[in-house]
């Protein structure tokens, strides 16, 4: 979806609970679930601390990228993703 069109849908969803639910169900929930699944596997493999709240962690990772894409002119490039993952692993990663 084009960034401008997506912004318009989000703006409309703020005032329309049914649209907000549809947007979440058809797009956001899928991205969050895939992120959660990857985090869960990493936790199972001993790469993330056992006490990490993966629901929250998935929201933080996804939310950071949504924010950058929707509300800033900054790119989502390799540097941005590496920085986000470095910060995430510093907080949730198992020390080597």
Secondary structure in CASP SS format (residue, H / E / C, confidence):
PFRMAT SS
TARGET T0000
AUTHOR 0000-0000-0000
METHOD secondary structure of the structure
MODEL  1
X C 1.00
X C 1.00
X H 1.00
X H 1.00
X H 1.00
X H 1.00
X H 1.00
X H 1.00
X H 1.00
X H 1.00
X H 1.00
X H 1.00
X H 1.00
X C 1.00
X C 1.00
X C 1.00
X H 1.00
X H 1.00
X H 1.00
X H 1.00
X H 1.00
X H 1.00
X H 1.00
X H 1.00
X H 1.00
X H 1.00
X H 1.00
X H 1.00
X H 1.00
X H 1.00
X H 1.00
X H 1.00
X H 1.00
X H 1.00
X H 1.00
X H 1.00
X H 1.00
X H 1.00
X H 1.00
X H 1.00
X H 1.00
X H 1.00
X H 1.00
X H 1.00
X C 1.00
X C 1.00
X C 1.00
X E 1.00
X C 1.00
X C 1.00
X C 1.00
X C 1.00
X C 1.00
X H 1.00
X H 1.00
X H 1.00
X H 1.00
X H 1.00
X H 1.00
X H 1.00
X H 1.00
X H 1.00
X H 1.00
X H 1.00
X H 1.00
X H 1.00
X H 1.00
X H 1.00
X H 1.00
X H 1.00
X H 1.00
X C 1.00
X C 1.00
X C 1.00
X C 1.00
X C 1.00
X C 1.00
X H 1.00
X H 1.00
X H 1.00
X H 1.00
X H 1.00
X H 1.00
X H 1.00
X H 1.00
X H 1.00
X H 1.00
X H 1.00
X H 1.00
X H 1.00
X H 1.00
X H 1.00
X E 1.00
X C 1.00
X C 1.00
X C 1.00
END
